[in-house]
Amino acid sequence: MANDDYKKAFDDLLETYVSLDESAETTVSQLKKIANAEGRSKLIRELRNLDMKRLELLDQMDSPTKST
């Protein structure tokens, strides 16, 4: 039973990780279209936030494997 719970948690984290990658693609394409510096700066901050979230998810996915 614990293995099923672990697998579901891992799958959920992986799904979130992949969805963040898709969000980044959209943000980058929007970034290319924006001419003003303020708009670009806002989107760059959003990309950095997505990167931080992705790294946190990778750490969470890696943590259970380190403890076993």
PyMOL commands that set and color helices and strands:
alter all, ss='L'
color gray80, all
select helices_A, chain A and resi 2-33+37-67
alter helices_A, ss='H'
color red, helices_A
deselect
rebuild
show_as cartoon
